[in-house]
Amino acid sequence: MSNKQIPPERWGEFFDQVSNNNKGRRIKLEIVNPVRGDQIQFENSPLLSLVYDSVNTGQVTISATEEEKTRTHTIHAPNTVWEALDQDGKVVALEILDESHNQTILQFQE
């Protein structure tokens, strides 16, 4: 497995590409907060989209389907994005850090 940091100037293109290439793939979304600890937002949920709004808000929004409902999680003020790839170059996880020191971990489940 290899990890690489995605430069901020590529975030729009990067999130569009990951979203388009992995739509429908099941994900687990976990938030690690230094004060509140770990929280699972959704698990085994099909990915709908990953959107980076560079123009208006600078937020990353992750949408997935859970029990036939659309659920979203928004990351305010992201400052670092990491991608984990398997040996075949397929994305297996994303890690997004924000200004409040929250860590959002999106894992693709097989």
N, C-alpha and C positions, 0 to 999 in steps of 0.2 A: 504494500500500500504506500502511496505517496501523498504528501500534503503540499499544497501551494497556496500562497496568499494572493488574492485577487486585488489589483490596484483599483482605487476608487473610480478612476476615470473609465474603467471597463465594467463597472457594476451594472449599468443599464443593459448592455449587450449580454453580459454574463447571465444575469437573472432571466432574461428573455430566452436565451439558449437552453439553460437548465430546465426552465418551465416547459418549453416546447418539446424537449427531448424526453421528459419524464412525466408528462401529464398522465394521470391514471395510475402511476406507480404508487404503491402503498408506502406511507411515511409514518415515522414517529417523531413528534415534536416535543422537545424538552427544554424548559427554561431553568437555568441555574442562576439563582439570585444570591448574592453574598449575605443577605439578611434573612430572606425567607426560605432559602434552601432550594431543592430541586422540585420542579412541578412539571408533570406530564400534561401537555395541552391536548394532544390527540395522539392516538396510536392505531396502527393498521388502517389508516385512512387514505383513500386515494387523493393524490395531489391534483388540485385544480389549476393553481397558478402561483408563481413567484413574481412579484412586481416591485420594481424599484422606482420611486417617484423622485427623480433628481430635480425636477423643475419646481414643484410646489412645496413639498414637505420634507424631502430627503429621507422618507420612510421606506422600509421594506415590508410588504404585506404578503403573508403566506396564507393561501386558501386551500382547504381540503373538504372532502365530503365525509360526514360522520352521521350514521343513522339517517341517511337520506336528507340531511340538512347541510348547508354550507356553513363551515366554521372558518373564521379568520383569526390570525394573530398578526399584530403590527409591531414592528421593531422601530422605535423612535430613536433618531440620532445614531444610526449605526456608524462605527468607525473602523472596523476591521472585518474582513470576510476571508474565510479559509475554505478550501475545497479539498476533500479526501477522495482519492481515486484508487480503484483496485488495480491489480496487475495488468488488466486489459484496457485500462484507461476509462473505465466506467465510473461515474460519480457514485459514491456510496454514502457521503455525508457532507453537510455544510455546517460551518460554525460561524456565527455572526455575533460580534461583540458590540455593545453600545456604550454611550458616554456614561451611563449609570452603572457600568460594570456588570450588567447582565450578560449572560452567555446563552444564546439560542442555538440549540443543536438540532438539526434536521437530519434524521437518518433514513435512508431508503431501505425498505424491507423487501426481501425477495419473496 
